Amino acid sequence: MAGRRGAARARAPAEDGLPAASSASASSASSASSGSDATAATPPARRRATSRPPAPAPAVAPAGLPVLGVASELFPLLKTGGLADVSGALPQALAPHGVALRTLLPGHPAVLAALADPHEAGHWPDCFGGPARLLVGRHAGLDLLVLDAPHLYDRPGNPYLGPDGRDWPDNAVRYAALGLAAARLGWGDFPGAGPVPAVLHLHDWQAALAPAYLHYLGDGRPRPATVLTLHNLAFQGRFGADAWPRLGLPPEAFAMQGLEYHGDIGFLKAGIHFADAITTVSPTYAQEILGLGGGMGLDAMLRWRAAAVSGIVNGIDTAVWDPATDGQLAARYDASTLAARRANRQAVEAAFGLPEDPAPLVCMISRLTAQKGIDLVAAALDAIVAEGARLVVLGTGDPALEDALRAGAQRHPTRVAVRIGYDEALSHRLQGGADMILVPSRFEPCGLTQLCGLRYGCVPIVSRVGGLADTVIDANVAALRARVATGIQFGTLDAEGVLGAVRRAVALFRQPAAWAALQRAGMAADVGWDDSARTYAALYRRVAAARRPLPV
Protein backbone atom coordinates (compact mmCIF):
# COMPACT_ATOMS: atom_id res chain seq x y z
CA MET A 1 0.00 0.00 0.00
CA ALA A 2 1.34 3.35 -0.88
CA GLY A 3 1.78 5.63 2.11
CA ARG A 4 2.11 9.40 2.25
CA ARG A 5 5.82 10.15 2.32
CA GLY A 6 6.19 13.39 4.19
CA ALA A 7 4.51 16.73 4.10
CA ALA A 8 4.34 19.18 1.29
CA ARG A 9 5.02 21.92 3.81
CA ALA A 10 6.42 22.20 7.33
CA ARG A 11 7.88 24.86 9.58
CA ALA A 12 11.11 24.59 11.53
CA PRO A 13 12.54 26.76 14.31
CA ALA A 14 15.82 28.49 13.55
CA GLU A 15 17.77 28.26 16.79
CA ASP A 16 20.00 25.25 15.97
CA GLY A 17 23.49 25.81 14.61
CA LEU A 18 24.65 25.17 11.07
CA PRO A 19 25.73 21.67 10.09
CA ALA A 20 29.43 21.18 10.59
CA ALA A 21 31.24 19.91 7.53
CA SER A 22 34.61 18.26 7.90
CA SER A 23 37.77 18.65 5.84
CA ALA A 24 37.34 20.41 2.51
CA SER A 25 33.64 21.14 2.98
CA ALA A 26 34.06 23.08 6.21
CA SER A 27 34.97 26.43 4.71
CA SER A 28 32.08 26.31 2.28
CA ALA A 29 29.59 25.49 5.01
CA SER A 30 30.79 28.25 7.29
CA SER A 31 30.53 30.81 4.50
CA ALA A 32 27.26 30.36 4.17
CA SER A 33 6.82 15.24 4.91
CA SER A 34 3.04 10.93 5.27
CA GLY A 35 0.12 8.76 6.07
CA SER A 36 -0.22 5.09 6.94
CA ASP A 37 1.41 3.50 9.95
CA ALA A 38 4.96 2.46 9.17
CA THR A 39 5.67 -1.24 9.19
CA ALA A 40 8.99 -2.81 10.09
CA ALA A 41 10.43 -6.28 9.70
CA THR A 42 11.61 -6.13 13.29
CA PRO A 43 10.03 -4.45 16.30
CA PRO A 44 11.00 -0.76 16.32
CA ALA A 45 13.00 -1.10 19.51
CA ARG A 46 14.62 2.15 20.56
CA ARG A 47 18.08 0.71 20.99
CA ARG A 48 21.25 2.09 19.51
CA ALA A 49 23.12 -0.13 17.11
CA THR A 50 26.28 -1.41 18.76
CA SER A 51 29.09 -0.90 16.30
CA ARG A 52 32.71 -1.75 15.95
CA PRO A 53 35.32 1.01 15.71
CA PRO A 54 35.85 2.70 12.36
CA ALA A 55 37.08 0.29 9.72
CA PRO A 56 39.18 0.99 6.65
CA ALA A 57 37.61 0.86 3.23
CA PRO A 58 37.49 -2.62 1.72
CA ALA A 59 40.64 -3.48 -0.17
CA VAL A 60 38.59 -4.73 -3.10
CA ALA A 61 35.59 -2.71 -4.25
CA PRO A 62 32.37 -4.57 -5.05
CA ALA A 63 32.14 -5.63 -8.67
CA GLY A 64 30.28 -3.16 -10.83
CA LEU A 65 29.64 0.56 -11.08
CA PRO A 66 29.42 1.96 -7.52
CA VAL A 67 26.06 3.66 -6.99
CA LEU A 68 24.64 5.01 -3.75
CA GLY A 69 20.87 4.97 -3.38
CA VAL A 70 19.51 7.54 -0.92
CA ALA A 71 16.04 6.95 0.51
CA SER A 72 14.04 7.66 3.64
CA GLU A 73 12.65 4.12 3.85
CA LEU A 74 13.41 0.65 2.55
CA PHE A 75 11.53 -2.64 2.67
CA PRO A 76 11.81 -4.85 4.68
CA LEU A 77 13.19 -2.47 7.32
CA LEU A 78 10.69 0.38 7.22
CA LYS A 79 7.76 1.01 4.90
CA THR A 80 5.02 3.59 4.57
CA GLY A 81 4.55 3.22 0.83
CA GLY A 82 5.79 2.01 -2.54
CA LEU A 83 9.06 3.96 -2.26
CA ALA A 84 10.26 1.38 0.28
CA ASP A 85 9.49 -1.50 -2.09
CA VAL A 86 11.45 0.15 -4.89
CA SER A 87 14.49 1.09 -2.81
CA GLY A 88 14.55 -2.41 -1.35
CA ALA A 89 14.28 -4.20 -4.70
CA LEU A 90 16.69 -2.18 -6.84
CA PRO A 91 20.03 -3.37 -5.39
CA GLN A 92 19.48 -7.02 -6.21
CA ALA A 93 17.77 -6.21 -9.51
CA LEU A 94 20.75 -4.12 -10.64
CA ALA A 95 23.50 -6.55 -9.64
CA PRO A 96 23.20 -8.69 -12.82
CA HIS A 97 23.62 -5.51 -14.86
CA GLY A 98 27.01 -4.61 -13.41
CA VAL A 99 25.85 -2.12 -10.78
CA ALA A 100 26.89 -2.32 -7.12
CA LEU A 101 24.12 -0.36 -5.39
CA ARG A 102 24.30 0.41 -1.69
CA THR A 103 21.65 2.45 0.11
CA LEU A 104 21.95 5.32 2.59
CA LEU A 105 19.12 5.49 5.12
CA PRO A 106 18.28 7.67 8.12
CA GLY A 107 18.91 5.90 11.43
CA HIS A 108 15.29 5.32 12.41
CA PRO A 109 14.83 2.85 15.30
CA ALA A 110 13.57 0.02 13.09
CA VAL A 111 16.58 0.42 10.80
CA LEU A 112 19.14 0.40 13.62
CA ALA A 113 17.46 -2.55 15.32
CA ALA A 114 17.78 -4.67 12.18
CA LEU A 115 21.26 -3.63 11.01
CA ALA A 116 23.54 -6.66 11.05
CA ASP A 117 27.17 -6.43 12.13
CA PRO A 118 27.42 -2.63 11.89
CA HIS A 119 30.70 -0.79 12.03
CA GLU A 120 31.32 2.91 12.31
CA ALA A 121 32.60 4.39 9.07
CA GLY A 122 32.84 7.94 10.28
CA HIS A 123 31.91 10.45 12.96
CA TRP A 124 30.11 13.76 12.39
CA PRO A 125 30.49 15.87 15.56
CA ASP A 126 27.85 18.48 14.68
CA CYS A 127 25.31 17.07 12.27
CA PHE A 128 22.63 19.75 12.22
CA GLY A 129 22.59 20.27 15.97
CA GLY A 130 23.99 17.05 17.40
CA PRO A 131 26.57 14.29 16.94
CA ALA A 132 26.08 11.56 14.38
CA ARG A 133 27.81 8.42 13.19
CA LEU A 134 27.85 6.84 9.76
CA LEU A 135 27.31 3.12 10.14
CA VAL A 136 27.94 0.42 7.54
CA GLY A 137 26.08 -2.88 7.79
CA ARG A 138 23.81 -5.36 6.05
CA HIS A 139 20.29 -6.67 6.23
CA ALA A 140 18.62 -9.37 4.14
CA GLY A 141 21.45 -9.29 1.60
CA LEU A 142 21.35 -5.50 1.22
CA ASP A 143 24.43 -3.33 1.75
CA LEU A 144 23.44 -0.34 3.85
CA LEU A 145 24.89 2.90 5.14
CA VAL A 146 22.95 4.45 8.01
CA LEU A 147 23.13 8.00 9.33
CA ASP A 148 22.79 7.40 13.06
CA ALA A 149 21.78 10.81 14.41
CA PRO A 150 19.62 10.20 17.50
CA HIS A 151 18.59 13.85 17.83
CA LEU A 152 17.06 13.66 14.35
CA TYR A 153 15.79 10.10 13.91
CA ASP A 154 15.43 8.30 17.24
CA ARG A 155 11.65 8.60 17.28
CA PRO A 156 9.21 5.68 17.32
CA GLY A 157 6.49 5.00 14.78
CA ASN A 158 5.97 6.76 11.49
CA PRO A 159 9.25 8.32 10.28
CA TYR A 160 7.62 11.57 9.16
CA LEU A 161 4.88 12.17 11.72
CA GLY A 162 4.85 12.80 15.46
CA PRO A 163 2.49 11.14 17.95
CA ASP A 164 -0.10 13.81 17.18
CA GLY A 165 -0.23 12.73 13.54
CA ARG A 166 1.36 15.97 12.34
CA ASP A 167 4.68 16.42 10.54
CA TRP A 168 7.69 16.64 12.81
CA PRO A 169 8.44 20.38 12.96
CA ASP A 170 12.12 19.80 12.15
CA ASN A 171 11.60 17.65 9.04
CA ALA A 172 13.50 20.21 6.97
CA VAL A 173 16.62 19.69 9.08
CA ARG A 174 16.16 15.93 9.37
CA TYR A 175 16.22 15.43 5.61
CA ALA A 176 18.73 18.16 4.88
CA ALA A 177 21.07 16.04 6.99
CA LEU A 178 20.33 13.03 4.80
CA GLY A 179 21.08 15.06 1.67
CA LEU A 180 24.35 16.46 3.00
CA ALA A 181 25.44 13.01 4.20
CA ALA A 182 24.89 11.73 0.66
CA ALA A 183 26.93 14.61 -0.77
CA ARG A 184 29.78 13.98 1.68
CA LEU A 185 29.82 10.32 0.72
CA GLY A 186 30.01 11.45 -2.88
CA TRP A 187 33.04 13.59 -2.07
CA GLY A 188 34.73 10.71 -0.24
CA ASP A 189 34.64 12.39 3.19
CA PHE A 190 34.19 9.02 4.93
CA PRO A 191 37.03 6.69 3.82
CA GLY A 192 35.71 3.91 6.03
CA ALA A 193 32.46 3.83 4.09
CA GLY A 194 33.95 1.97 1.13
CA PRO A 195 34.02 2.89 -2.55
CA VAL A 196 33.13 6.47 -3.43
CA PRO A 197 29.96 6.33 -5.54
CA ALA A 198 30.07 7.32 -9.19
CA VAL A 199 26.33 8.07 -9.04
CA LEU A 200 23.90 9.11 -6.34
CA HIS A 201 20.38 7.79 -6.97
CA LEU A 202 18.10 10.05 -4.92
CA HIS A 203 14.52 9.13 -4.08
CA ASP A 204 11.88 11.83 -3.61
CA TRP A 205 12.12 15.11 -1.72
CA GLN A 206 13.74 13.60 1.36
CA ALA A 207 16.98 13.04 -0.61
CA ALA A 208 16.61 15.89 -3.09
CA LEU A 209 18.96 18.41 -1.43
CA ALA A 210 22.03 16.29 -2.19
CA PRO A 211 22.61 17.85 -5.66
CA ALA A 212 22.29 21.33 -4.16
CA TYR A 213 24.92 20.56 -1.53
CA LEU A 214 27.19 19.13 -4.21
CA HIS A 215 26.75 22.31 -6.22
CA TYR A 216 27.16 24.93 -3.50
CA LEU A 217 29.65 23.26 -1.13
CA GLY A 218 31.76 21.27 -3.54
CA ASP A 219 34.69 23.72 -3.90
CA GLY A 220 35.52 22.18 -7.28
CA ARG A 221 36.12 18.71 -5.88
CA PRO A 222 35.33 15.64 -8.00
CA ARG A 223 31.71 14.73 -7.48
CA PRO A 224 29.31 11.99 -8.45
CA ALA A 225 26.58 12.28 -11.03
CA THR A 226 23.04 12.47 -9.67
CA VAL A 227 19.78 10.81 -10.65
CA LEU A 228 16.59 12.02 -8.94
CA THR A 229 13.54 9.76 -9.03
CA LEU A 230 10.12 11.35 -8.52
CA HIS A 231 7.88 8.73 -6.95
CA ASN A 232 5.03 11.17 -6.29
CA LEU A 233 5.17 14.84 -7.21
CA ALA A 234 2.42 15.63 -4.70
CA PHE A 235 4.99 15.48 -1.90
CA GLN A 236 7.53 18.21 -2.53
CA GLY A 237 9.28 18.97 0.76
CA ARG A 238 8.22 22.61 0.92
CA PHE A 239 9.24 24.44 4.07
CA GLY A 240 9.04 27.96 5.38
CA ALA A 241 11.96 30.34 4.87
CA ASP A 242 12.52 30.40 8.64
CA ALA A 243 14.26 27.02 8.24
CA TRP A 244 16.90 28.50 5.93
CA PRO A 245 19.56 29.40 8.55
CA ARG A 246 19.68 25.77 9.64
CA LEU A 247 20.47 24.24 6.25
CA GLY A 248 24.13 25.27 6.02
CA LEU A 249 23.91 26.69 2.51
CA PRO A 250 25.28 30.04 1.30
CA PRO A 251 22.88 33.00 0.98
CA GLU A 252 23.01 32.94 -2.82
CA ALA A 253 21.38 29.47 -2.77
CA PHE A 254 18.12 31.03 -1.61
CA ALA A 255 17.19 32.22 -5.09
CA MET A 256 14.88 31.27 -7.94
CA GLN A 257 17.80 29.44 -9.59
CA GLY A 258 18.37 27.54 -6.34
CA LEU A 259 16.13 26.49 -3.44
CA GLU A 260 13.71 29.42 -3.24
CA TYR A 261 10.16 28.48 -4.21
CA HIS A 262 7.49 31.18 -3.94
CA GLY A 263 9.17 32.58 -0.85
CA ASP A 264 9.64 29.15 0.73
CA ILE A 265 12.29 26.45 0.50
CA GLY A 266 11.63 23.74 -2.07
CA PHE A 267 13.57 20.52 -1.54
CA LEU A 268 12.14 18.75 -4.59
CA LYS A 269 12.37 21.93 -6.64
CA ALA A 270 16.09 22.10 -5.84
CA GLY A 271 16.60 18.48 -6.80
CA ILE A 272 14.84 18.98 -10.13
CA HIS A 273 16.99 22.04 -10.81
CA PHE A 274 20.36 20.49 -10.00
CA ALA A 275 20.11 16.74 -10.73
CA ASP A 276 21.89 15.44 -13.81
CA ALA A 277 18.95 13.18 -14.69
CA ILE A 278 15.35 13.04 -13.50
CA THR A 279 13.26 9.90 -13.68
CA THR A 280 9.69 9.12 -12.82
CA VAL A 281 8.31 5.67 -12.21
CA SER A 282 6.39 5.28 -15.47
CA PRO A 283 6.60 6.75 -18.97
CA THR A 284 3.05 8.11 -18.90
CA TYR A 285 3.62 9.89 -15.60
CA ALA A 286 6.79 11.41 -17.05
CA GLN A 287 4.60 13.06 -19.69
CA GLU A 288 1.80 13.99 -17.29
CA ILE A 289 4.07 15.98 -14.99
CA LEU A 290 5.13 18.26 -17.84
CA GLY A 291 1.57 19.57 -17.99
CA LEU A 292 -0.10 22.23 -15.89
CA GLY A 293 -2.19 19.82 -13.83
CA GLY A 294 0.21 16.92 -13.46
CA GLY A 295 3.19 19.12 -12.65
CA MET A 296 1.62 20.40 -9.43
CA GLY A 297 3.32 23.78 -9.65
CA LEU A 298 6.64 22.40 -10.86
CA ASP A 299 5.61 21.85 -14.48
CA ALA A 300 7.46 24.90 -15.83
CA MET A 301 10.73 23.76 -14.27
CA LEU A 302 10.15 20.22 -15.46
CA ARG A 303 9.53 21.46 -19.00
CA TRP A 304 12.79 23.43 -18.73
CA ARG A 305 14.54 20.18 -17.74
CA ALA A 306 12.45 18.05 -20.14
CA ALA A 307 15.52 16.69 -21.93
CA ALA A 308 16.66 15.21 -18.60
CA VAL A 309 13.26 13.66 -17.74
CA SER A 310 12.41 10.03 -18.49
CA GLY A 311 10.03 7.39 -17.18
CA ILE A 312 11.14 3.95 -16.02
CA VAL A 313 8.30 1.76 -14.86
CA ASN A 314 8.57 0.11 -11.45
CA GLY A 315 8.60 -3.62 -10.98
CA ILE A 316 7.88 -5.93 -8.08
CA ASP A 317 10.05 -8.57 -6.45
CA THR A 318 8.73 -11.67 -8.19
CA ALA A 319 10.36 -13.92 -5.60
CA VAL A 320 8.41 -12.25 -2.79
CA TRP A 321 5.24 -11.94 -4.89
CA ASP A 322 4.81 -15.45 -6.33
CA PRO A 323 1.53 -17.31 -5.80
CA ALA A 324 3.26 -20.63 -6.45
CA THR A 325 5.52 -20.21 -3.40
CA ASP A 326 3.81 -17.60 -1.22
CA GLY A 327 3.64 -18.89 2.35
CA GLN A 328 1.05 -16.26 3.28
CA LEU A 329 -1.61 -17.99 1.16
CA ALA A 330 -4.04 -20.65 2.29
CA ALA A 331 -3.36 -22.43 -1.02
CA ARG A 332 -0.57 -21.89 -3.49
CA TYR A 333 -1.28 -21.97 -7.20
CA ASP A 334 -0.14 -20.95 -10.66
CA ALA A 335 -1.82 -20.16 -13.96
CA SER A 336 -2.60 -23.86 -14.52
CA THR A 337 -4.24 -24.36 -11.12
CA LEU A 338 -6.47 -21.29 -10.76
CA ALA A 339 -9.17 -23.36 -9.03
CA ALA A 340 -6.92 -23.40 -5.95
CA ARG A 341 -7.68 -19.69 -5.50
CA ARG A 342 -11.03 -20.71 -3.98
CA ALA A 343 -9.35 -21.63 -0.69
CA ASN A 344 -7.73 -18.20 -0.60
CA ARG A 345 -11.07 -16.51 -1.25
CA GLN A 346 -12.55 -18.40 1.69
CA ALA A 347 -9.64 -17.30 3.87
CA VAL A 348 -10.26 -13.67 2.88
CA GLU A 349 -13.97 -13.99 3.61
CA ALA A 350 -13.16 -15.40 7.04
CA ALA A 351 -10.60 -12.70 7.77
CA PHE A 352 -13.11 -9.96 6.95
CA GLY A 353 -16.11 -11.62 8.59
CA LEU A 354 -18.03 -12.11 5.36
CA PRO A 355 -20.10 -15.20 4.56
CA GLU A 356 -18.94 -17.49 1.79
CA ASP A 357 -20.49 -16.36 -1.47
CA PRO A 358 -19.75 -17.07 -5.15
CA ALA A 359 -20.34 -13.40 -6.07
CA PRO A 360 -17.29 -11.55 -7.42
CA LEU A 361 -15.03 -10.22 -4.67
CA VAL A 362 -13.31 -6.88 -5.30
CA CYS A 363 -10.47 -5.76 -3.05
CA MET A 364 -8.70 -2.46 -2.45
CA ILE A 365 -5.28 -2.19 -0.80
CA SER A 366 -4.58 1.51 -0.60
CA ARG A 367 -4.02 4.72 1.19
CA LEU A 368 -7.50 6.04 1.78
CA THR A 369 -7.13 9.46 0.21
CA ALA A 370 -8.70 11.54 -2.54
CA GLN A 371 -5.64 10.98 -4.75
CA LYS A 372 -6.44 7.28 -4.66
CA GLY A 373 -10.05 7.93 -5.68
CA ILE A 374 -11.49 6.57 -2.45
CA ASP A 375 -14.23 9.22 -2.40
CA LEU A 376 -15.35 7.97 -5.82
CA VAL A 377 -15.62 4.43 -4.50
CA ALA A 378 -17.56 5.59 -1.45
CA ALA A 379 -20.00 7.44 -3.71
CA ALA A 380 -20.44 4.41 -5.98
CA LEU A 381 -20.46 1.78 -3.25
CA ASP A 382 -24.21 1.13 -3.06
CA ALA A 383 -24.42 0.81 -6.84
CA ILE A 384 -21.39 -1.53 -6.90
CA VAL A 385 -23.18 -3.82 -4.45
CA ALA A 386 -26.34 -3.60 -6.55
CA GLU A 387 -24.32 -4.86 -9.52
CA GLY A 388 -23.70 -8.06 -7.56
CA ALA A 389 -20.13 -7.36 -6.45
CA ARG A 390 -18.66 -7.44 -2.96
CA LEU A 391 -15.89 -5.18 -1.66
CA VAL A 392 -13.16 -5.62 0.96
CA VAL A 393 -10.82 -2.75 1.81
CA LEU A 394 -7.45 -2.74 3.57
CA GLY A 395 -5.96 0.68 4.20
CA THR A 396 -5.71 3.80 6.26
CA GLY A 397 -5.75 7.52 5.54
CA ASP A 398 -8.24 10.37 5.59
CA PRO A 399 -10.55 9.87 8.62
CA ALA A 400 -13.56 11.16 6.68
CA LEU A 401 -13.00 8.60 3.93
CA GLU A 402 -12.41 5.85 6.48
CA ASP A 403 -15.77 6.77 8.02
CA ALA A 404 -17.49 6.78 4.63
CA LEU A 405 -16.27 3.27 3.91
CA ARG A 406 -17.22 2.07 7.38
CA ALA A 407 -20.70 3.49 6.83
CA GLY A 408 -20.95 1.50 3.60
CA ALA A 409 -19.95 -1.65 5.47
CA GLN A 410 -22.68 -0.98 8.02
CA ARG A 411 -25.25 -0.61 5.24
CA HIS A 412 -24.08 -3.84 3.59
CA PRO A 413 -22.67 -6.01 6.39
CA THR A 414 -22.58 -9.21 4.30
CA ARG A 415 -21.21 -7.53 1.16
CA VAL A 416 -18.71 -4.91 2.29
CA ALA A 417 -15.95 -5.09 4.90
CA VAL A 418 -13.24 -2.63 5.86
CA ARG A 419 -9.98 -3.15 7.77
CA ILE A 420 -8.37 0.13 8.82
CA GLY A 421 -4.60 -0.24 9.03
CA TYR A 422 -1.99 -2.09 7.06
CA ASP A 423 -1.03 -5.75 7.15
CA GLU A 424 1.59 -7.04 4.69
CA ALA A 425 0.56 -10.67 5.11
CA LEU A 426 -3.12 -9.86 4.62
CA SER A 427 -2.29 -7.90 1.47
CA HIS A 428 -0.79 -11.10 0.02
CA ARG A 429 -3.91 -13.06 0.94
CA LEU A 430 -6.14 -10.45 -0.66
CA GLN A 431 -4.22 -10.67 -3.93
CA GLY A 432 -4.46 -14.45 -3.80
CA GLY A 433 -8.14 -14.63 -2.88
CA ALA A 434 -9.99 -11.65 -4.31
CA ASP A 435 -11.18 -11.79 -7.92
CA MET A 436 -10.36 -8.17 -8.75
CA ILE A 437 -8.35 -5.28 -7.34
CA LEU A 438 -9.73 -1.77 -7.77
CA VAL A 439 -7.24 1.10 -8.25
CA PRO A 440 -9.26 4.23 -9.19
CA SER A 441 -6.52 6.82 -8.65
CA ARG A 442 -6.88 10.39 -9.87
CA PHE A 443 -3.17 10.25 -10.62
CA GLU A 444 -0.75 7.39 -10.08
CA PRO A 445 2.98 7.71 -10.77
CA CYS A 446 3.26 3.93 -11.12
CA GLY A 447 1.34 1.87 -8.61
CA LEU A 448 2.44 -1.50 -7.34
CA THR A 449 -0.76 -3.20 -6.20
CA GLN A 450 -1.96 -3.62 -9.79
CA LEU A 451 1.34 -5.34 -10.62
CA CYS A 452 0.83 -7.74 -7.71
CA GLY A 453 -2.74 -8.26 -8.92
CA LEU A 454 -1.49 -9.24 -12.38
CA ARG A 455 0.98 -11.66 -10.85
CA TYR A 456 -1.71 -13.29 -8.69
CA GLY A 457 -4.59 -13.46 -11.17
CA CYS A 458 -6.45 -10.77 -9.22
CA VAL A 459 -7.67 -8.79 -12.22
CA PRO A 460 -6.88 -5.05 -11.98
CA ILE A 461 -9.59 -2.43 -12.50
CA VAL A 462 -7.66 0.80 -12.96
CA SER A 463 -8.05 4.41 -13.98
CA ARG A 464 -6.26 5.32 -17.21
CA VAL A 465 -3.51 7.44 -15.63
CA GLY A 466 0.24 7.23 -15.07
CA GLY A 467 1.71 3.82 -14.47
CA LEU A 468 -1.71 2.20 -14.35
CA ALA A 469 -2.16 3.00 -18.04
CA ASP A 470 1.35 1.67 -18.77
CA THR A 471 0.99 -1.68 -17.01
CA VAL A 472 -2.61 -2.87 -17.57
CA ILE A 473 -4.00 -3.75 -21.02
CA ASP A 474 -7.69 -2.93 -21.23
CA ALA A 475 -10.11 -5.75 -21.99
CA ASN A 476 -11.57 -4.15 -25.09
CA VAL A 477 -12.94 -6.33 -27.88
CA ALA A 478 -9.70 -6.42 -29.87
CA ALA A 479 -7.54 -7.20 -26.84
CA LEU A 480 -9.89 -9.94 -25.68
CA ARG A 481 -9.90 -11.54 -29.13
CA ALA A 482 -6.10 -11.40 -29.24
CA ARG A 483 -5.94 -12.79 -25.69
CA VAL A 484 -3.63 -9.98 -24.57
CA ALA A 485 -6.04 -8.14 -22.24
CA THR A 486 -4.96 -8.15 -18.60
CA GLY A 487 -7.51 -5.93 -16.84
CA ILE A 488 -10.05 -3.13 -17.06
CA GLN A 489 -9.22 0.53 -17.65
CA PHE A 490 -11.57 3.51 -17.34
CA GLY A 491 -11.05 7.13 -18.25
CA THR A 492 -13.88 9.05 -16.58
CA LEU A 493 -12.68 9.92 -13.08
CA ASP A 494 -15.96 10.06 -11.22
CA ALA A 495 -18.29 7.65 -9.42
CA GLU A 496 -19.99 6.70 -12.68
CA GLY A 497 -16.64 5.88 -14.22
CA VAL A 498 -15.76 3.59 -11.30
CA LEU A 499 -19.17 1.92 -11.45
CA GLY A 500 -18.93 1.40 -15.20
CA ALA A 501 -15.55 -0.27 -14.87
CA VAL A 502 -16.77 -2.59 -12.10
CA ARG A 503 -19.83 -3.39 -14.21
CA ARG A 504 -17.57 -4.42 -17.12
CA ALA A 505 -15.47 -6.58 -14.81
CA VAL A 506 -18.52 -8.30 -13.31
CA ALA A 507 -19.86 -9.05 -16.79
CA LEU A 508 -16.56 -10.70 -17.74
CA PHE A 509 -16.42 -12.58 -14.44
CA ARG A 510 -19.71 -14.21 -15.40
CA GLN A 511 -18.02 -15.64 -18.50
CA PRO A 512 -15.67 -18.22 -16.91
CA ALA A 513 -13.58 -18.96 -20.01
CA ALA A 514 -13.03 -15.29 -20.82
CA TRP A 515 -12.26 -14.53 -17.18
CA ALA A 516 -9.70 -17.32 -16.87
CA ALA A 517 -8.02 -16.10 -20.08
CA LEU A 518 -7.84 -12.60 -18.59
CA GLN A 519 -6.26 -13.96 -15.41
CA ARG A 520 -3.72 -16.08 -17.28
CA ALA A 521 -2.70 -13.21 -19.54
CA GLY A 522 -2.08 -11.06 -16.47
CA MET A 523 -0.10 -13.78 -14.75
CA ALA A 524 2.09 -14.07 -17.86
CA ALA A 525 2.83 -10.33 -17.89
CA ASP A 526 6.39 -9.27 -17.10
CA VAL A 527 6.03 -7.38 -13.82
CA GLY A 528 9.56 -7.93 -12.56
CA TRP A 529 12.53 -5.60 -12.45
CA ASP A 530 14.89 -6.92 -15.12
CA ASP A 531 14.01 -4.62 -18.03
CA SER A 532 13.76 -1.55 -15.82
CA ALA A 533 17.00 -2.43 -14.02
CA ARG A 534 18.75 -2.63 -17.39
CA THR A 535 17.43 0.83 -18.23
CA TYR A 536 18.58 2.27 -14.90
CA ALA A 537 22.02 0.74 -15.36
CA ALA A 538 22.37 2.36 -18.78
CA LEU A 539 21.26 5.71 -17.34
CA TYR A 540 23.78 5.48 -14.50
CA ARG A 541 26.61 4.81 -16.94
CA ARG A 542 25.54 7.66 -19.18
CA VAL A 543 25.43 10.29 -16.43
CA ALA A 544 28.58 8.97 -14.77
CA ALA A 545 30.47 9.23 -18.06
CA ALA A 546 29.20 12.73 -18.76
CA ARG A 547 29.83 14.28 -15.31
CA ARG A 548 28.70 17.57 -16.80
CA PRO A 549 28.60 20.70 -14.63
CA LEU A 550 25.25 21.17 -12.96
CA PRO A 551 22.84 23.67 -14.55
CA VAL A 552 23.02 27.23 -13.25
Secondary structure by P-SEA (a helix, b strand, c coil): ccccccccccccccccccccccccaaaaaaaccccccccccccccccccccccccccccccccccbbbbbbccccccccccaaaaaaacccccccccccbbbbbbcccaaaaaaccbbbbcccccccccbbbbbbbbccccccccccccccccccccccccccccccccaaaaaaaaaaaaaaaaaacccccccccccccccccccccaaaaaaaacccccbbbbbbbbbcccccccccccccccccccccccccccccccccbbbaaaaaaacccbbbcccaaaaaaaacccccccaaaaaaaacccbbbbbbbcccccccccccccccccccccccccaaaaaaaaaaaacccccccbbbbbbcccccccaaaaaaaaaaaaaaabbbbbbbbbccaaaaaaaaaaaaaccccbbbbccccaaaaaaaaacccbbbbbccccccccaaaaaaaaccccccccccccccccccccaaaaaaccccccccccccaaaaaaaaaaaaaaaaaaaaaaaaaaaaaacccccaaaaaaaaaaaaaaaaacccccc
